[in-house]
């Protein structure tokens, strides 16, 4: 393989994660000890919020009534897109039962978790889409209780449009909380009285670290870091569209990687010349974020062949992966590691981020090698069951007793012996050699 990096990142997605670990460790310990008062203290100190944590239905109505109808329609449309895709995902999996041998029937049940915690960030931007991405998907999975949290916005509680998205998506409990204290409150059931079985949603490095530390006590969607984009492009790609899409995702934050993988040096050089100009044209907040992201985390890899490009892409395992190249079916069949795939210039990550249907809460930092993004499957436990006739025990009990004794597990074997003795009295079975030691 001959891969030439025309631009290398000065940092990696893990470069800034170390500082978060100690901060989150201390905060979780304080909240475990101090409970709701500790959460209130953090909300006051970090977010300048001293108002009510729980948002009543009346407050939701009051704070969303003045949202323009056109904005409401857009939020409703996008929520419906996410819900429809999630319901299709739910329909793609089913319960079943099968007779695996005469007398033994086994099956699968799909059981939603009882409580899901959905975190909706509001920092540099008001992430309206993250509300319906998580909440509507949980509801499509059949979760009975969804607890949603979002950071107070400019001292006035949850951003009204985020609040409306939470309502439309079907949140059962809404709390004005952000950051680590929100994740901890959902995990421990503070204020709501309903500890979450799973916590989902994007957030900054502190939110991501809190989810990581609480994993095990609760489920989580993915080990998430800063948003990422990779674009595979050949000589047929439009350099302006490619550059625009790289910048479009770099605006997420200072630590958001943007990677170009291409088989065309001319395209690569053209894109690299365009990106700084597009960043310079952004408003100040986005310009600051995208500029730092491209400077510190941007990479451009030049490959000899499309097979090489696919291999490089799979190593990146990007959260979002766009393909601007010929023969899209080949790329769809070949690529294996990505959070969500966008085939052809007609689609773009922004569509997936906001309204097209598939979820935008996706694995980062290489987790796409082993995990997909948020879906109804994350909220559903796939559990198994079995039932057996007494006649079915005739063979199963013998095999189980013999294997158990081969492993040295006499007590296991005797549970099978007891059934043979009860169901088939007087019958001589080969039960294996009893364990002596």
TAHUWO-V419845 format. One record per residue. RES is the residue in three letters. SS is DSSP state (A for helix, B for strand, O for the rest). PSI is psi in radians with two decimals (* if undefined). Layout:
BEGIN
{{RES & SS & PSI} {RES & SS & PSI}}
END
This chain:
BEGIN
{{UNK & O & 2.47} {UNK & O & 1.74} {UNK & B & 2.20} {UNK & B & 2.18} {UNK & B & 1.94} {UNK & B & -0.32} {UNK & B & 2.27} {UNK & O & 2.57} {UNK & O & 2.45} {UNK & O & -0.38} {UNK & O & 2.92} {UNK & O & 2.89} {UNK & O & -0.34} {UNK & O & -0.08} {UNK & O & -0.61} {UNK & O & 0.16} {UNK & O & -0.40} {UNK & A & -0.71} {UNK & A & -0.48} {UNK & A & -0.49} {UNK & A & -0.82} {UNK & A & -0.69} {UNK & A & -0.84} {UNK & A & -0.70} {UNK & A & -0.81} {UNK & A & -0.72} {UNK & A & -0.77} {UNK & A & -0.67} {UNK & A & -0.72} {UNK & A & -0.73} {UNK & A & -0.66} {UNK & A & -0.69} {UNK & A & -0.73} {UNK & A & -0.19} {UNK & A & -2.44} {UNK & A & -0.63} {UNK & A & -0.66} {UNK & A & -0.69} {UNK & A & -0.78} {UNK & A & -0.70} {UNK & A & -0.77} {UNK & A & -0.69} {UNK & A & -0.71} {UNK & A & -0.72} {UNK & A & -0.82} {UNK & A & -0.61} {UNK & A & 0.03} {UNK & O & 0.62} {UNK & O & 2.08} {UNK & O & 0.15} {UNK & O & -2.95} {UNK & O & 2.48} {UNK & O & -0.84} {UNK & B & 2.30} {UNK & O & 2.08} {UNK & O & 2.76} {UNK & A & -0.62} {UNK & A & -0.68} {UNK & A & -0.65} {UNK & A & -0.83} {UNK & A & -0.77} {UNK & A & -0.73} {UNK & A & -0.15} {UNK & A & -0.07} {UNK & O & -0.46} {UNK & O & 0.08} {UNK & O & 2.29} {UNK & O & 2.52} {UNK & A & -0.63} {UNK & A & -0.66} {UNK & A & -0.75} {UNK & A & -0.72} {UNK & A & -0.68} {UNK & A & -0.76} {UNK & A & -0.72} {UNK & A & -0.72} {UNK & A & -0.88} {UNK & A & -0.72} {UNK & A & -0.72} {UNK & A & -0.64} {UNK & A & -0.80} {UNK & A & -0.75} {UNK & A & -0.77} {UNK & A & -0.73} {UNK & A & -0.73} {UNK & A & -0.68} {UNK & A & -0.63} {UNK & A & -0.67} {UNK & A & -0.78} {UNK & A & -0.67} {UNK & A & -0.29} {UNK & O & -0.22} {UNK & O & 2.64} {UNK & O & 2.80} {UNK & O & 2.68} {UNK & B & 2.88} {UNK & B & 2.60} {UNK & B & 2.55} {UNK & B & 1.81} {UNK & B & -0.36} {UNK & B & 2.81} {UNK & O & 2.16} {UNK & O & -0.11} {UNK & B & 2.01} {UNK & B & 2.27} {UNK & B & 2.75} {UNK & B & -3.13} {UNK & B & 2.36} {UNK & B & 2.61} {UNK & B & 1.94} {UNK & B & 2.07} {UNK & B & 2.63} {UNK & O & 2.80} {UNK & O & -0.64} {UNK & B & 2.23} {UNK & B & 2.36} {UNK & B & 2.19} {UNK & B & 2.02} {UNK & B & 2.28} {UNK & B & 1.90} {UNK & O & 2.58} {UNK & B & 1.68} {UNK & O & -1.79} {UNK & O & -0.59} {UNK & O & 2.75} {UNK & B & 1.88} {UNK & O & 1.28} {UNK & A & -0.77} {UNK & A & -0.57} {UNK & A & -0.43} {UNK & A & -0.94} {UNK & A & -0.44} {UNK & A & -0.79} {UNK & A & -0.84} {UNK & A & -0.85} {UNK & A & -0.61} {UNK & A & -0.73} {UNK & A & -0.74} {UNK & A & -0.65} {UNK & A & -0.51} {UNK & A & -0.23} {UNK & O & 0.31} {UNK & O & 2.19} {UNK & O & -0.67} {UNK & B & 2.11} {UNK & B & 2.12} {UNK & B & 2.17} {UNK & B & 2.44} {UNK & B & 2.52} {UNK & B & 2.67} {UNK & O & 2.48} {UNK & B & 2.47} {UNK & O & 1.98} {UNK & O & 0.66} {UNK & O & 0.16} {UNK & O & 0.48} {UNK & O & -2.94} {UNK & B & 2.46} {UNK & O & 2.24} {UNK & A & -0.67} {UNK & A & -0.57} {UNK & A & -0.73} {UNK & A & -0.72} {UNK & A & -0.71} {UNK & A & -0.70} {UNK & A & -0.76} {UNK & A & -0.86} {UNK & A & -0.64} {UNK & A & -0.37} {UNK & O & 0.42} {UNK & O & 2.40} {UNK & O & -0.60} {UNK & B & 2.32} {UNK & B & 2.31} {UNK & B & 2.40} {UNK & B & 1.54} {UNK & O & 2.52} {UNK & O & 2.99} {UNK & A & -2.73} {UNK & A & -0.67} {UNK & A & -0.54} {UNK & A & -0.79} {UNK & A & -0.78} {UNK & A & -0.74} {UNK & A & -0.70} {UNK & A & -0.73} {UNK & A & -0.68} {UNK & A & -0.06} {UNK & O & 0.42} {UNK & O & 2.52} {UNK & O & -0.72} {UNK & O & -0.44} {UNK & O & 0.21} {UNK & O & 1.59} {UNK & O & 2.37} {UNK & O & 2.50} {UNK & O & -0.49} {UNK & B & 2.52} {UNK & B & 2.26} {UNK & B & 2.87} {UNK & O & 2.63} {UNK & O & 2.94} {UNK & O & -3.12} {UNK & O & -3.04} {UNK & A & -0.46} {UNK & A & -0.71} {UNK & A & -0.78} {UNK & A & -0.71} {UNK & A & -0.66} {UNK & A & -0.75} {UNK & A & -0.74} {UNK & A & -0.75} {UNK & A & -0.53} {UNK & A & -0.17} {UNK & B & 2.30} {UNK & O & -0.94} {UNK & O & -0.60} {UNK & B & 2.81} {UNK & B & 2.79} {UNK & B & 2.88} {UNK & O & -1.08} {UNK & O & 2.76} {UNK & O & 1.82} {UNK & O & 2.58} {UNK & O & -2.80} {UNK & O & 2.61} {UNK & O & 2.53} {UNK & O & 2.63} {UNK & B & 2.43} {UNK & B & 2.49} {UNK & B & 2.20} {UNK & B & 2.22} {UNK & B & 2.46} {UNK & O & -2.97} {UNK & O & -0.24} {UNK & O & -0.16} {UNK & O & 2.69} {UNK & O & 1.97} {UNK & A & -0.56} {UNK & A & -0.78} {UNK & A & -0.73} {UNK & A & -0.84} {UNK & A & -0.74} {UNK & A & -0.73} {UNK & A & -0.60} {UNK & A & -0.81} {UNK & A & -0.63} {UNK & A & -0.57} {UNK & A & -0.51} {UNK & A & -0.42} {UNK & O & -0.25} {UNK & O & -0.69} {UNK & O & 2.97} {UNK & O & -0.41} {UNK & O & 0.36} {UNK & O & 1.91} {UNK & O & 2.51} {UNK & B & 2.08} {UNK & B & 2.34} {UNK & B & 2.23} {UNK & B & 2.07} {UNK & B & 2.73} {UNK & O & 0.12} {UNK & O & 1.99} {UNK & A & -0.70} {UNK & A & -0.77} {UNK & A & -0.78} {UNK & A & -0.82} {UNK & A & -0.64} {UNK & A & -0.82} {UNK & A & -0.77} {UNK & A & -0.54} {UNK & A & -0.54} {UNK & A & -0.62} {UNK & A & -0.88} {UNK & A & -0.61} {UNK & A & -0.73} {UNK & A & -0.68} {UNK & A & -0.73} {UNK & A & -0.42} {UNK & O & -0.09} {UNK & O & 2.76} {UNK & O & 2.86} {UNK & A & -0.81} {UNK & A & -0.84} {UNK & A & -0.65} {UNK & A & -0.75} {UNK & A & -0.81} {UNK & A & -0.87} {UNK & A & -0.64} {UNK & A & -0.80} {UNK & A & -0.71} {UNK & A & -0.81} {UNK & A & -0.70} {UNK & A & -0.80} {UNK & A & -0.48} {UNK & A & -0.12} {UNK & O & 2.47} {UNK & B & 2.61} {UNK & B & 2.05} {UNK & B & 2.18} {UNK & B & 2.14} {UNK & B & 2.71} {UNK & O & -0.62} {UNK & O & 2.88} {UNK & A & -0.53} {UNK & A & -0.71} {UNK & A & -0.77} {UNK & A & -0.72} {UNK & A & -0.70} {UNK & A & -0.75} {UNK & A & -0.76} {UNK & A & -0.76} {UNK & A & -0.53} {UNK & A & -0.66} {UNK & A & -0.67} {UNK & O & 0.96} {UNK & O & 2.62} {UNK & O & -0.94} {UNK & B & 2.36} {UNK & B & 2.06} {UNK & B & 2.52} {UNK & B & 2.02} {UNK & B & 1.41} {UNK & O & 2.89} {UNK & O & 2.79} {UNK & O & 1.08} {UNK & A & -0.54} {UNK & A & -0.61} {UNK & A & -0.78} {UNK & A & -0.71} {UNK & A & -0.70} {UNK & A & -0.41} {UNK & A & -0.73} {UNK & O & 2.46} {UNK & O & -0.31} {UNK & O & 1.78} {UNK & O & 2.76} {UNK & O & -0.87} {UNK & B & 2.46} {UNK & B & 2.36} {UNK & B & 1.93} {UNK & B & 2.02} {UNK & O & 2.69} {UNK & O & -0.25} {UNK & O & -0.38} {UNK & O & 2.82} {UNK & O & 2.78} {UNK & A & -0.64} {UNK & A & -0.61} {UNK & A & -0.80} {UNK & A & -0.59} {UNK & A & -0.53} {UNK & A & -0.75} {UNK & O & -0.10} {UNK & O & -0.48} {UNK & O & -1.09} {UNK & O & 2.65} {UNK & O & 2.59} {UNK & O & 0.02} {UNK & O & 1.85} {UNK & O & 2.80} {UNK & O & 2.51} {UNK & O & 3.13} {UNK & O & 0.70} {UNK & O & -0.04} {UNK & A & -0.26} {UNK & A & -0.14} {UNK & A & -0.48} {UNK & O & -0.05} {UNK & O & 2.53} {UNK & O & -3.07} {UNK & O & -2.91} {UNK & O & 2.37} {UNK & O & 3.07} {UNK & A & -0.48} {UNK & A & -0.53} {UNK & A & -0.41} {UNK & A & -0.02} {UNK & B & 2.28} {UNK & B & 2.18} {UNK & B & 1.86} {UNK & B & 2.68} {UNK & B & 2.78} {UNK & B & 2.83} {UNK & B & 2.68} {UNK & B & 2.47} {UNK & B & 2.50} {UNK & O & 2.90} {UNK & O & -0.64} {UNK & O & -0.61} {UNK & O & -0.44} {UNK & A & -0.37} {UNK & A & -0.83} {UNK & A & -0.74} {UNK & A & -0.73} {UNK & A & -0.70} {UNK & A & -0.85} {UNK & A & -0.75} {UNK & A & -0.76} {UNK & A & -0.76} {UNK & A & -0.80} {UNK & A & -0.72} {UNK & A & -0.74} {UNK & A & -0.58} {UNK & A & -0.57} {UNK & O & -0.16} {UNK & O & 0.31} {UNK & O & 1.44} {UNK & A & -0.68} {UNK & A & -0.67} {UNK & A & -0.82} {UNK & A & -0.67} {UNK & A & -0.42} {UNK & A & -0.60} {UNK & A & -0.72} {UNK & A & -0.77} {UNK & A & -0.65} {UNK & A & -0.68} {UNK & A & -0.74} {UNK & A & -0.65} {UNK & A & -0.79} {UNK & A & -0.45} {UNK & O & 1.09} {UNK & O & 2.34} {UNK & O & -0.09} {UNK & O & 2.34} {UNK & O & 2.09} {UNK & O & 2.68} {UNK & O & 1.82} {UNK & O & 0.04} {UNK & O & 3.02} {UNK & O & 2.14} {UNK & O & 2.52} {UNK & O & 2.28} {UNK & O & -0.58} {UNK & O & *}}
END
